[in-house]
Amino acid sequence: MTGPAELGGGVVLRPLALDDAEPLADAYRRNRDHLRRWEPRRTEEFFTTAGQAARVAEMLKIRDEHRMFPWVLADGPLIVGILNVNDIVLGAFRNGHLGYWVDAARNGRGLATGAVREACRVAAESLGLHRLQAGTLLDNHGSQRVLRKCGFTEIGVAEKYLHIDGEWRDHLLFEKILHDGPPG
């Protein structure tokens, strides 16, 4: 659906591929402590190549059904982040939910901002979406800055929105209207 996009420093945003299972497992193991407070609790299988292979296969199946579009942030063979447009709904809604993370060692370099901007472009031009929504934990100020820099506006707080790190947690919700044209 879309090719790689340069994000700077040798990092590209590119579509997820079947052979990404091993580098994804490495990325999740490397960032296990960093991501713990931002993500659901994970089984040990999740951090293995086999666990990621099953996950990648499922994500690509959902992509082929036009319900999701997964990308990775890659520096050569090394995966240094992910970005997904999930829960794609077409018809009159034409909406998707944006989620992303960047490797702890690469934070603060503009990679998330570049990736989110590119995802917004692709969501509008290639996926035909009208709107993207994103949510952050209330104290995830870095991600909130990224979303605001990319033109997202705050919707409000959703109480007990997602089960993150073992608890139902409140999230600050954001949206971005991508275009005002008719549904494609």
C-alpha positions, -999 to 999 in steps of 0.1 A, spaced: 0 0 0 29 24 7 67 22 5 93 33 30 94 69 42 127 84 55 124 96 91 160 108 96 191 93 111 189 62 88 154 52 101 126 45 78 89 39 83 79 9 63 51 -16 61 53 -46 84 66 -78 67 65 -115 75 102 -116 81 100 -90 108 92 -115 136 128 -120 148 137 -83 148 104 -75 164 110 -100 192 144 -84 197 129 -49 198 103 -60 224 129 -77 246 152 -47 244 124 -23 253 105 -46 278 111 -24 308 106 8 288 72 -3 274 59 -20 305 41 11 319 25 20 285 13 -15 273 -9 -44 284 9 -72 303 25 -96 280 31 -134 282 66 -147 279 57 -161 245 51 -126 232 88 -118 235 99 -148 214 104 -150 177 76 -176 175 52 -154 194 60 -125 171 57 -146 140 21 -156 150 13 -119 158 28 -107 125 8 -133 106 -24 -122 123 -17 -85 118 -10 -90 81 -43 -110 78 -62 -81 94 -43 -57 71 -54 -77 40 -90 -73 53 -84 -35 53 -91 -33 91 -55 -24 101 -23 -11 87 9 -19 106 43 -3 101 77 -7 117 104 20 122 136 3 109 172 12 110 186 -14 86 177 -48 100 170 -33 135 134 -25 144 133 7 166 96 12 168 62 4 155 32 24 143 -3 9 136 -35 23 124 -60 -2 140 -97 -7 141 -102 8 106 -139 15 99 -149 26 64 -184 36 53 -196 69 66 -172 69 96 -138 63 78 -119 62 111 -89 45 125 -71 43 159 -34 53 159 -9 35 182 29 37 182 61 35 203 98 42 197 128 24 211 139 39 245 174 46 230 158 66 201 133 88 220 136 125 216 149 124 180 116 133 162 110 97 150 76 94 165 66 128 151 78 119 116 61 85 117 28 100 129 29 127 102 35 100 75 8 78 89 -17 107 87 -7 113 51 -11 76 41 -43 73 61 -59 101 41 -44 95 7 -41 57 5 -64 43 32 -91 69 24 -97 77 61 -114 109 72 -102 108 108 -77 93 131 -80 89 169 -53 83 194 -52 79 232 -24 83 257 -21 76 294 -27 108 313 10 111 323 24 103 288 34 139 281 59 129 254 32 112 233 8 140 239 34 165 225 39 143 194 2 142 187 -3 180 192 27 187 169 10 165 143 -22 185 144 -43 163 167 -67 180 191 -77 168 225 -112 153 228 -112 146 265 -106 119 291 -119 84 288 -121 67 322 -107 32 326 -102 31 288 -75 4 284 -61 -24 306 -24 -12 308 3 -28 330 -23 -47 350 -49 -20 356 -78 -2 338 -63 32 331 -77 66 321 -66 79 288 -65 114 272 -81 110 237 -71 130 206 -84 132 171 -73 146 138 -96 153 109 -76 143 78 -98 159 51 -133 172 46 -140 155 13 -167 129 8 -160 92 16 -140 75 -11 
